[in-house]
Amino acid sequence: MPIELRLLVYSTVLLLVLVLIQTVAGVRAKGAQVMADSRDGLSPPEGFHARALRVVDNHREGLILFAPLILVAAMTGALGATTALGAKLFFYSRLAHAVVYLLGIPKIRPLFWLVGLVGTLMVLAAVLGLA
């Protein structure tokens, strides 16, 4: 399997892990019964629970942009050095972004987000024949 597809799988696994972390955080913050109910009138999440929800949303948004580009690159034969580097930048920066986000470390989180975006743009450039 090409590295780009492997990193797409890893990025999907990361989303699954983040969803599980967010689920556990919700149960710990609100209780299992509350989270199992309809959640109508649920108070807004706070602290770690809120960060966990935001990191899931953020990673899902990045993955929605990244995944189709990797699949198109694989289907059209556009995989190469640029897509491999782009996929590595995306995955490893998203992993670091998630850890930093969950730990609540300020200031550097946007830098990891930006590196992930650069990786996605590199794959896009290769798909469009610009790289």
C-alpha positions in Angstrom: 0.0 0.0 0.0 1.4 3.4 -0.9 2.4 5.6 2.0 -0.2 8.2 1.1 -3.0 5.6 1.5 -1.5 4.2 4.7 -1.4 7.7 6.2 -5.0 8.2 5.1 -5.9 5.1 7.1 -3.9 6.3 10.1 -5.7 9.7 9.9 -9.0 7.9 9.9 -7.9 5.8 12.9 -6.8 9.1 14.6 -10.4 10.4 14.1 -11.8 7.2 15.6 -9.5 7.5 18.7 -10.4 11.2 19.1 -14.1 10.3 18.9 -13.6 7.7 21.6 -11.7 10.2 23.8 -14.5 12.8 23.3 -17.1 10.2 24.2 -15.3 9.2 27.4 -14.9 12.9 28.2 -18.6 13.5 27.7 -19.5 10.6 30.0 -17.1 11.7 32.7 -18.3 15.3 32.5 -22.0 14.8 32.2 -22.6 11.2 33.3 -23.5 8.1 31.3 -27.3 8.5 31.8 -27.3 12.1 30.6 -25.2 11.3 27.5 -27.5 8.3 26.7 -30.6 10.5 26.9 -31.8 12.8 24.1 -29.4 15.5 25.3 -32.1 18.2 25.0 -31.3 21.1 27.3 -27.8 19.8 27.9 -25.5 22.4 29.3 -22.5 23.5 27.1 -19.4 21.4 27.5 -16.5 22.9 29.4 -12.8 22.3 29.8 -11.4 19.0 28.5 -14.8 17.9 27.2 -15.1 21.1 25.1 -11.6 20.7 23.8 -12.3 17.1 22.9 -15.4 18.1 20.9 -13.5 20.9 19.1 -10.5 18.6 18.2 -12.9 16.0 16.7 -14.6 18.7 14.6 -11.3 20.2 13.6 -9.8 16.9 12.5 -12.9 15.8 10.7 -12.8 19.1 8.7 -9.2 18.5 7.8 -9.8 14.9 6.9 -12.8 15.9 4.6 -10.4 18.0 2.6 -7.4 15.5 2.6 -9.1 12.2 2.0 -10.6 12.8 -1.4 -7.4 14.3 -2.7 -5.4 11.3 -1.6 -7.9 9.0 -3.2 -7.9 11.0 -6.5 -4.1 11.0 -6.5 -4.1 7.3 -6.0 -6.7 6.7 -8.7 -5.0 9.0 -11.3 -1.4 7.9 -10.8 -0.5 11.3 -9.3 1.2 9.7 -6.3 4.9 10.7 -5.9 7.3 12.5 -3.7 5.1 15.6 -3.3 2.0 13.6 -2.3 4.1 11.4 0.0 5.6 14.5 1.8 2.1 16.2 1.9 0.6 13.1 3.4 3.3 12.9 6.0 2.9 16.6 6.9 -0.8 16.2 7.2 -0.8 13.1 9.4 2.0 14.0 11.8 0.9 17.6 12.1 -2.7 16.5 12.8 -1.4 14.0 15.4 0.6 16.7 17.1 -2.3 19.2 16.7 -4.7 16.7 18.5 -2.3 16.2 21.4 -1.6 19.9 21.9 -5.3 20.7 21.6 -6.3 18.0 24.1 -3.6 19.2 26.6 -4.8 22.8 26.2 -1.4 24.1 25.2 -1.9 27.6 23.7 -0.2 29.4 20.9 1.5 26.5 19.0 -1.7 24.6 18.0 -2.4 26.8 15.0 1.1 26.1 13.7 0.4 22.4 13.6 -2.9 23.1 11.9 -1.1 25.2 9.3 1.5 22.5 8.6 -1.5 20.1 8.0 -3.0 22.5 5.6 0.3 22.9 3.7 0.4 19.1 3.4 -3.2 19.0 2.0 -2.3 21.8 -0.5 0.8 19.9 -1.6 -1.5 16.9 -2.5 -3.9 19.2 -4.2 -1.1 20.7 -6.3 0.0 17.2 -7.3 -3.5 16.2 -8.3 -3.8 19.4 -10.4 -0.5 18.7 -12.0 1.1 21.8 -10.5 3.8 19.9 -8.5 
